[in-house]
Structure formats: C-alpha cells, structure tokens
C-alpha cells in the first residue's frame, strides 16, 4: 500500500491498475465523440465558402482580435492580483499575468469545463511569495468564484437573447426546463459569495457530510481554512471585492465584444442579440467533455450561425478564428507552465508541496493551524 503524501489516504495496487485499465477506453470514446461531432459539423461546409471567408480577413483585423484577447487575459490576472494584494501589498502584477495564462493553458486542454490549472496559481504563491497554502488556495478560490459570477451574468444575457433570436425555437423543452436548471446551477457562485460574506461556509459543510472523507482529514482542514480565509476577504476587503467583480465583468463583456468584432470582420451582418446567442453557444460548448471543447465548438457555431442564415463554411471560419486565438494563448500558457515547473522534478512529492509539506505524524503546519484556529473563533 502506498500512502498519498499529505492526505492520509492510501491507493492500493489494484486501484491503480483499475484506473489504468479504464484510461484507454475513455480516450477512445472521447476520440470517437470528437470524430462524430466534427463529421456532423463539417459535412455541410463548402470549401469555397471557407476559403472565401478566410481571404476576406485582413492582418489588422486579426491584430484587433488578438489585442482584445490580451486585454481579457490581463483583466483576469488583474482580478486575481486585486485579491492577492490585500494580503501581500508588494506582489507584482506581471508575474501573475504569466501564471494566470499558464493556468489557462492547462485548463484549456483539460476535459470538461475549463478547470485544472488552478494548482499552478497556488504553487506560484507558495514558492515565490512564501504565502501559506491556505491563503494561496483562498485567493484562487475567490478568483474562480468571481469568474463564475461573471459567467452567471453572461448566462443571464444569453437567456435574454433567446426569445429575441428564437435560436431554440425548435426545442421548447430545452428553452423552458433545461435552461432554468442551468440558471439555478450557474447562480451558485453568487450564492456562495453571499454566504461567505455572512460567515457561512458551504464547501466546508459539503466536505463534512461526505461519507468516505474523514472530518479530520488534512484535505478537509485545508479546505476549511481556505474557505474561511475567503470569507474573511469578503467581509474585510469590500472595496477590493467590488473592484475584482467589476474587473471580472469587464473581462466577460470584452469576450462578447471580441466575438462581435469577429463576425463583423467576416461581414455576417448579425444583430447584437444574434451575436450574443451565437457567442453563448460557443461558450457553453466548452462544457462538453473533450479537450478544448474539440468538435463541440465547431458544431455550436454551425448550428447557432446557421439559425441566422450563415453558411456552414463561414461558421467554420468563425470557429477556426476562435480556435486559433485560443491555441495561441493556451500554447503560450503551457510554455510558461513548463518553464515554471522546469527543474522541479527533484520534488517527488507534489501533493505535500501543495499542502505545506505536512509532517508524517499528522500534525498541522503552524501557519495552517494558526489560521484555522483564528477563523474557528468566529463560529
């Protein structure tokens, strides 16, 4: 039996073999899904339409799109910087931009809804700023919550666009039931932030009731400390919280604006609400469990823009522009992540690094213990 460092859990050889046994079937199924989706997305696309749309793009137009995306990533990093600097006033901004881009690169190529790069942000604060893991995790938790809060605002905008464009006119069940459920789920970040501001900790409560997770597990203790420090941020740094929310909303608005520029440069003649509807389809496509939403993004654009009379070939070009833009920034982020982790192979216990290298006897590090005790006094 091999113990996972800093968690107290064990992984048996049989369990490890079981995970490896399912790895290739899952990959094959994911690849098959991508092939099927791409086939249905591309089967109606005429090569002549694709080439015509590509030839219509100018170099300066591509520069405008890339410049807006630079601003979006800068705003996302600024949101995290505003959170971190409440505890570390000297934290530099540009390194956070690089680490936020590295996190984006890892998340972009991860299955599902664009998560996976957050540990890089924690590691940067731990190694470079000597921040305790609890506080580093709290800053990343707040960063993610405010990003999802902005996504909730975008979902409200998308729901407002549906009746104006009738994009789901042929799917009344989706528009009436599934979207309501999606709206309720998307409202969770707003509720979570409000609960944190009131001194309530839903993540900690959820971890405590999980049947297979001991209440005194180190993972639970770290999550508890991080969530309580996030609540402390919401209560004590209201101005920074408001500024971070505004920056997050600005990044979300810039994403929609960027899509409008792309369709305008391709002379699609879409209205504001049509642009919002088509952008929302592409945005939601990244929830599909394939790396980088491969296949789902292309299919979403063919479907959404096809509802507005745009040919499949031109819709594919819109998806290609979005894909090329994302690959450029995600690839840059992966290079930054590789450079950041280079030379760290000697650290054979990454989980113990993430959890402050807790001692084998189960005692908490003094920093985490002090933070946890301090926050528990508010209960």
C-alpha positions as CSV (number, residue, x, y, z in Angstrom):
1,X,0.0,0.0,0.0
2,X,1.3,3.4,-0.9
3,X,0.2,6.5,1.0
4,X,-0.6,9.7,-0.7
5,X,1.6,12.4,0.8
6,X,-0.2,14.9,2.9
7,X,-3.7,13.3,2.7
8,X,-3.6,10.2,4.8
9,X,-5.3,8.2,2.2
10,X,-3.9,5.1,0.5
11,X,-4.0,3.8,-3.0
12,X,-3.8,0.1,-3.5
13,X,-2.1,-1.5,-6.5
14,X,-5.5,-2.9,-7.5
15,X,-7.0,0.5,-7.5
16,X,-4.1,1.9,-9.6
17,X,-4.4,-0.9,-12.1
18,X,-8.2,-0.2,-12.3
19,X,-7.5,3.4,-13.2
20,X,-5.0,2.4,-15.9
21,X,-7.5,-0.2,-17.2
22,X,-10.1,2.5,-18.0
23,X,-7.7,5.1,-19.3
24,X,-7.6,3.9,-22.9
25,X,-11.3,3.1,-23.3
26,X,-12.1,6.6,-22.1
27,X,-9.7,8.1,-24.5
28,X,-11.1,6.0,-27.4
29,X,-14.6,7.1,-26.5
30,X,-13.6,10.7,-26.3
31,X,-11.9,10.5,-29.7
32,X,-14.9,8.8,-31.3
33,X,-17.2,11.5,-29.9
34,X,-14.9,14.2,-31.4
35,X,-14.9,12.4,-34.8
36,X,-18.7,12.1,-34.9
37,X,-19.3,15.7,-33.8
38,X,-16.8,17.1,-36.3
39,X,-18.3,15.0,-39.1
40,X,-21.8,16.4,-38.5
41,X,-20.3,19.9,-38.1
42,X,-18.2,19.8,-41.3
43,X,-20.4,17.7,-43.6
44,X,-22.3,20.8,-44.9
45,X,-19.4,23.1,-45.2
46,X,-18.3,24.1,-48.7
47,X,-14.5,24.5,-49.1
48,X,-15.2,27.5,-51.4
49,X,-17.1,29.3,-48.6
50,X,-14.3,28.6,-46.1
51,X,-11.6,29.9,-48.4
52,X,-13.7,33.0,-49.4
53,X,-14.2,33.9,-45.7
54,X,-10.6,33.4,-44.9
55,X,-9.4,35.6,-47.8
56,X,-11.7,38.3,-46.5
57,X,-9.8,38.7,-43.3
58,X,-7.1,41.4,-43.0
59,X,-4.0,41.3,-40.9
60,X,-5.1,44.4,-38.9
61,X,-8.4,42.7,-38.1
62,X,-6.5,39.7,-36.7
63,X,-4.4,42.1,-34.7
64,X,-7.6,43.7,-33.2
65,X,-8.9,40.3,-32.1
66,X,-5.6,39.3,-30.5
67,X,-5.3,42.7,-28.8
68,X,-8.7,42.3,-27.2
69,X,-7.8,38.8,-26.1
70,X,-4.6,40.2,-24.5
71,X,-6.8,42.7,-22.6
72,X,-9.1,39.8,-21.5
73,X,-6.2,37.8,-20.0
74,X,-4.8,41.0,-18.4
75,X,-8.2,41.6,-16.8
76,X,-8.4,38.1,-15.5
77,X,-5.0,38.4,-14.0
78,X,-5.9,41.8,-12.5
79,X,-8.9,40.2,-10.7
80,X,-6.6,37.7,-9.0
81,X,-4.0,40.4,-8.3
82,X,-6.6,42.6,-6.5
83,X,-7.4,39.6,-4.3
84,X,-3.8,38.6,-3.6
85,X,-2.6,42.1,-2.8
86,X,-5.0,42.5,0.1
87,X,-2.6,40.2,2.0
88,X,0.6,40.9,0.0
89,X,0.8,44.6,-1.0
90,X,4.1,44.1,-2.8
91,X,3.0,41.3,-5.1
92,X,3.9,42.2,-8.7
93,X,1.3,42.2,-11.4
94,X,3.1,40.9,-14.5
95,X,4.2,37.6,-12.9
96,X,0.5,37.0,-12.0
97,X,-0.4,37.6,-15.6
98,X,2.1,34.9,-16.7
99,X,0.8,32.4,-14.1
100,X,-2.9,33.1,-14.9
101,X,-2.0,32.4,-18.6
102,X,-0.2,29.2,-17.6
103,X,-3.3,28.2,-15.6
104,X,-5.5,28.9,-18.7
105,X,-3.2,26.8,-20.9
106,X,-3.5,23.8,-18.6
107,X,-7.3,24.2,-18.1
108,X,-7.9,24.7,-21.8
109,X,-6.6,21.3,-22.7
110,X,-8.3,19.6,-19.7
111,X,-11.5,17.6,-20.2
112,X,-14.7,19.4,-19.2
113,X,-15.4,23.0,-18.1
114,X,-12.1,24.8,-18.2
115,X,-10.6,23.8,-14.9
116,X,-7.3,22.2,-13.9
117,X,-4.7,24.9,-13.9
118,X,-5.5,26.3,-10.5
119,X,-2.7,24.4,-8.7
120,X,-0.2,26.3,-10.7
121,X,-1.5,29.6,-9.2
122,X,-1.3,28.1,-5.7
123,X,2.3,26.8,-6.3
124,X,3.4,30.2,-7.6
125,X,2.2,32.0,-4.4
126,X,3.6,29.2,-2.3
127,X,7.1,29.2,-3.8
128,X,7.6,32.7,-5.0
129,X,5.7,34.8,-2.5
130,X,6.0,32.4,0.5
131,X,2.3,32.5,1.0
132,X,0.7,29.8,3.1
133,X,-1.2,27.2,1.2
134,X,-4.4,28.1,3.0
135,X,-4.1,31.8,1.9
136,X,-3.0,30.9,-1.6
137,X,-5.9,28.5,-2.0
138,X,-8.3,31.1,-0.7
139,X,-7.1,33.6,-3.3
140,X,-7.6,31.1,-6.1
141,X,-11.0,30.1,-4.7
142,X,-12.1,33.7,-4.8
143,X,-10.7,34.2,-8.2
144,X,-12.6,31.2,-9.5
145,X,-15.8,32.2,-7.7
146,X,-15.7,35.7,-9.2
147,X,-15.0,34.3,-12.7
148,X,-18.1,32.1,-12.3
149,X,-20.1,35.1,-11.0
150,X,-19.3,36.9,-14.3
151,X,-20.3,33.8,-16.2
152,X,-23.6,33.9,-14.4
153,X,-24.1,37.5,-15.7
154,X,-23.3,36.2,-19.2
155,X,-25.8,33.4,-18.8
156,X,-28.5,36.0,-17.9
157,X,-27.5,37.9,-21.1
158,X,-27.8,34.7,-23.1
159,X,-31.2,33.9,-21.7
160,X,-32.3,37.4,-22.6
161,X,-31.1,36.8,-26.2
162,X,-33.0,33.5,-26.7
163,X,-36.6,35.0,-27.1
164,X,-35.2,37.8,-29.2
165,X,-33.5,35.5,-31.7
166,X,-35.6,32.3,-31.4
167,X,-32.4,30.3,-31.5
168,X,-34.0,27.5,-29.6
169,X,-37.4,27.9,-31.2
170,X,-37.4,24.3,-32.3
171,X,-36.5,23.0,-28.8
172,X,-39.2,24.2,-26.4
173,X,-38.3,21.6,-23.8
174,X,-34.7,22.9,-23.7
175,X,-35.7,26.5,-23.5
176,X,-38.2,26.0,-20.7
177,X,-36.7,23.4,-18.4
178,X,-33.0,22.7,-19.0
179,X,-32.2,26.4,-19.1
180,X,-33.9,27.1,-15.8
181,X,-31.9,24.2,-14.3
182,X,-28.7,25.6,-15.8
183,X,-29.6,29.1,-14.5
184,X,-30.0,27.7,-11.0
185,X,-26.7,25.9,-11.1
186,X,-24.9,29.0,-12.5
187,X,-26.3,31.1,-9.7
188,X,-24.2,29.1,-7.2
189,X,-21.2,31.4,-7.3
190,X,-23.4,34.4,-6.4
191,X,-24.9,32.5,-3.5
192,X,-21.5,31.2,-2.4
193,X,-20.0,34.7,-2.2
194,X,-23.0,36.0,-0.3
195,X,-22.8,33.1,2.1
196,X,-19.1,33.8,2.6
197,X,-19.8,37.4,3.4
198,X,-22.3,36.2,6.0
199,X,-19.7,33.9,7.6
200,X,-21.2,30.7,6.3
201,X,-19.1,28.1,4.5
202,X,-20.9,25.8,2.1
203,X,-17.9,24.0,0.8
204,X,-16.7,23.0,4.3
205,X,-20.2,21.8,5.1
206,X,-20.3,19.7,2.0
207,X,-17.0,18.1,2.7
208,X,-18.0,17.3,6.3
209,X,-21.0,15.2,5.2
210,X,-19.2,13.2,2.5
211,X,-19.3,9.6,3.8
212,X,-15.9,8.5,2.6
213,X,-14.0,11.5,3.7
214,X,-13.0,11.7,7.4
215,X,-13.8,15.1,9.0
216,X,-10.3,15.4,10.4
217,X,-8.6,14.6,7.0
218,X,-5.9,17.1,6.0
219,X,-7.7,17.9,2.8
220,X,-10.8,18.9,4.8
221,X,-8.7,21.0,7.2
222,X,-7.1,22.8,4.3
223,X,-10.4,23.4,2.5
224,X,-11.9,24.7,5.7
225,X,-9.0,27.1,6.3
226,X,-9.1,28.3,2.7
227,X,-12.8,28.9,2.6
228,X,-12.8,30.8,5.9
229,X,-10.0,33.0,4.7
230,X,-12.0,33.6,1.5
231,X,-14.9,34.6,3.8
232,X,-12.6,36.9,5.7
233,X,-11.6,38.6,2.4
234,X,-15.3,39.1,1.6
235,X,-16.0,40.7,4.9
236,X,-12.8,42.8,5.5
237,X,-11.9,43.9,2.0
238,X,-15.2,45.0,0.5
239,X,-13.6,47.6,-1.8
240,X,-11.2,45.0,-3.3
241,X,-14.1,42.6,-3.7
242,X,-16.2,45.1,-5.6
243,X,-13.2,46.1,-7.8
244,X,-12.5,42.4,-8.6
245,X,-16.2,41.9,-9.5
246,X,-16.1,44.9,-11.8
247,X,-12.9,43.7,-13.5
248,X,-14.4,40.2,-13.9
249,X,-17.5,41.7,-15.5
250,X,-15.3,43.8,-17.8
251,X,-13.4,40.7,-19.0
252,X,-16.7,38.9,-19.7
253,X,-18.0,41.9,-21.6
254,X,-14.8,42.1,-23.6
255,X,-15.3,38.4,-24.6
256,X,-18.7,39.1,-26.1
257,X,-17.3,42.3,-27.8
258,X,-14.5,40.3,-29.3
259,X,-16.9,37.8,-30.9
260,X,-18.9,40.7,-32.3
261,X,-15.7,42.0,-34.0
262,X,-15.0,38.6,-35.5
263,X,-18.5,38.3,-37.0
264,X,-18.3,42.0,-38.2
265,X,-14.9,41.4,-39.9
266,X,-16.4,38.4,-41.7
267,X,-19.4,40.7,-42.7
268,X,-22.1,38.4,-41.3
269,X,-24.4,41.3,-40.6
270,X,-25.6,39.9,-37.2
271,X,-27.5,42.0,-34.7
272,X,-26.3,42.4,-31.1
273,X,-28.7,39.7,-29.8
274,X,-27.7,37.3,-32.6
275,X,-24.0,37.8,-31.7
276,X,-24.8,37.1,-28.0
277,X,-26.7,34.0,-28.9
278,X,-24.0,32.6,-31.2
279,X,-21.3,33.5,-28.7
280,X,-23.2,31.8,-25.9
281,X,-23.4,28.6,-27.9
282,X,-19.6,28.6,-28.4
283,X,-19.1,29.4,-24.7
284,X,-21.3,26.6,-23.5
285,X,-19.6,24.2,-25.9
286,X,-16.6,24.0,-23.6
287,X,-18.7,22.2,-21.1
288,X,-18.6,19.2,-23.4
289,X,-16.1,16.6,-22.0
290,X,-13.5,16.8,-24.7
291,X,-10.1,18.7,-24.5
292,X,-10.6,22.3,-25.6
293,X,-14.2,21.6,-26.5
294,X,-12.8,20.0,-29.7
295,X,-15.7,19.3,-32.1
296,X,-18.3,20.9,-29.8
297,X,-17.1,24.5,-30.6
298,X,-17.3,23.9,-34.3
299,X,-20.7,22.2,-34.1
300,X,-22.0,25.0,-31.9
301,X,-21.1,27.7,-34.4
302,X,-22.5,25.7,-37.4
303,X,-25.8,25.3,-35.5
304,X,-26.1,28.8,-34.0
305,X,-25.0,30.8,-37.0
306,X,-26.9,28.5,-39.3
307,X,-30.1,29.6,-37.5
308,X,-29.3,33.2,-38.7
309,X,-28.7,32.2,-42.3
310,X,-24.9,31.9,-42.2
311,X,-23.4,29.1,-44.3
312,X,-21.7,26.2,-42.6
313,X,-18.4,27.1,-44.3
314,X,-18.4,30.6,-42.9
315,X,-19.5,29.4,-39.5
316,X,-16.5,27.0,-39.5
317,X,-14.2,30.0,-40.2
318,X,-15.6,31.8,-37.2
319,X,-14.8,28.7,-35.1
320,X,-11.3,28.5,-36.7
321,X,-10.6,32.1,-35.7
322,X,-11.7,31.4,-32.2
323,X,-9.7,28.1,-32.1
324,X,-6.5,29.7,-33.5
325,X,-6.7,32.5,-31.0
326,X,-7.2,30.1,-28.0
327,X,-4.5,27.8,-29.2
328,X,-2.1,30.7,-29.4
329,X,-2.7,31.8,-25.8
330,X,-3.1,28.4,-24.4
331,X,0.1,27.2,-26.1
332,X,1.9,30.2,-24.6
333,X,0.5,29.3,-21.2
334,X,1.7,25.7,-21.5
335,X,5.2,27.0,-22.3
336,X,5.1,29.2,-19.3
337,X,3.9,26.3,-17.2
338,X,6.7,24.1,-18.5
339,X,9.3,26.8,-17.8
340,X,7.9,27.3,-14.3
341,X,8.0,23.7,-13.3
342,X,11.4,23.0,-15.0
343,X,14.0,21.9,-12.5
344,X,11.3,20.9,-10.0
345,X,11.5,17.2,-10.8
346,X,13.5,16.6,-7.7
347,X,10.4,17.4,-5.7
348,X,8.9,14.0,-5.8
349,X,6.0,14.8,-3.5
350,X,3.9,17.5,-5.3
351,X,0.9,16.9,-3.1
352,X,3.0,17.6,0.1
353,X,4.2,20.8,-1.5
354,X,0.7,21.9,-2.2
355,X,-0.2,21.1,1.4
356,X,2.7,22.8,3.1
357,X,4.7,19.6,3.4
358,X,2.8,18.4,6.4
359,X,4.7,16.2,8.8
360,X,4.1,12.4,8.6
361,X,2.8,12.3,12.2
362,X,-0.4,14.1,11.1
363,X,0.2,17.4,12.8
364,X,-0.7,20.6,11.0
365,X,1.9,23.1,10.0
366,X,1.9,26.0,12.4
367,X,0.7,28.5,9.8
368,X,-2.3,26.5,8.8
369,X,-3.0,25.7,12.5
370,X,-2.9,29.3,13.5
371,X,-5.2,30.4,10.6
372,X,-7.7,27.6,11.3
373,X,-7.9,28.4,15.0
374,X,-8.2,32.1,14.3
375,X,-11.1,31.5,11.9
376,X,-12.8,28.9,14.1
377,X,-13.2,31.6,16.8
378,X,-15.8,33.2,14.5
379,X,-18.0,30.1,14.6
